[in-house]
Amino acid sequence: MRCEFTPTPENPAAKPVTVPKAKALAKGTVDVFFVTNYGPFVVRMDRANAPCGVSSFVHLVNSRFYDRTQCFRLTNSARLGVLQCGDIYRQEEGGPGYKFPDEVTGKETYPRGTVAMGNQGPGTNGSEFFVVHSFANIPPNYTVLGHVIFGMSTFDRMVKAGIADPDQDGPPTYPIRILKVLTLD
């Protein structure tokens, strides 16, 4: 599968990282292991569903892009229950210095445990991603990378620790840090 990773000089890489290779595997899965200050979790990413998204994510993991970063947005409202990560500086700032198109069919759903790319509109995928800790009643505009297969209790602890916003959409009360991310393949 060929992917189109477009450099974004107007939004340079927040950490030293190259643009991924244009060729991506389009079958199989890869497990990604996250260590956070709230505990570990494992995501099984599906290359068949999002070959370019998974290829980019694995490239960023192998480049140590996500190590020692912070998740800046936690939501727990009637519409949206997600943890948003992958922005190095602050919410929606600090990407990898490239973007790539969405991999969506229009039939995507986002039940508990879903991991998907975050974006700022069509074709703006970079390093931002979110994990659904309860549910996400959102349009099918976000590329689904995979699902949490171990460690949903980690997210329950994060939500229980609270959100520093009365609308339940903002920074976590206590910082959520990604200490290290590894692929398990």
Rosetta blueprint (number, residue, H / E / L):
1 M L
2 R E
3 C L
4 E L
5 F L
6 T E
7 P E
8 T L
9 P L
10 E L
11 N L
12 P L
13 A L
14 A L
15 K L
16 P L
17 V L
18 T L
19 V L
20 P L
21 K L
22 A L
23 K E
24 A L
25 L L
26 A L
27 K L
28 G L
29 T E
30 V E
31 D E
32 V E
33 F E
34 F E
35 V E
36 T E
37 N L
38 Y L
39 G E
40 P E
41 F E
42 V E
43 V E
44 R E
45 M E
46 D E
47 R L
48 A L
49 N L
50 A L
51 P H
52 C H
53 G H
54 V H
55 S H
56 S H
57 F H
58 V H
59 H H
60 L H
61 V H
62 N H
63 S L
64 R L
65 F L
66 Y L
67 D L
68 R L
69 T E
70 Q E
71 C E
72 F L
73 R E
74 L E
75 T E
76 N L
77 S L
78 A L
79 R L
80 L E
81 G E
82 V E
83 L E
84 Q E
85 C E
86 G L
87 D L
88 I L
89 Y L
90 R E
91 Q L
92 E L
93 E E
94 G L
95 G L
96 P L
97 G L
98 Y E
99 K E
100 F E
101 P L
102 D L
103 E L
104 V L
105 T L
106 G L
107 K L
108 E L
109 T L
110 Y L
111 P E
112 R L
113 G L
114 T E
115 V E
116 A E
117 M E
118 G L
119 N L
120 Q L
121 G L
122 P L
123 G L
124 T L
125 N E
126 G L
127 S L
128 E L
129 F E
130 F E
131 V E
132 V E
133 H E
134 S E
135 F E
136 A E
137 N L
138 I L
139 P L
140 P L
141 N L
142 Y L
143 T L
144 V E
145 L E
146 G E
147 H E
148 V E
149 I E
150 F E
151 G L
152 M H
153 S H
154 T H
155 F H
156 D H
157 R H
158 M H
159 V H
160 K H
161 A H
162 G L
163 I E
164 A L
165 D L
166 P L
167 D L
168 Q L
169 D E
170 G E
171 P L
172 P E
173 T L
174 Y L
175 P L
176 I E
177 R E
178 I E
179 L E
180 K E
181 V E
182 L E
183 T E
184 L L
185 D L
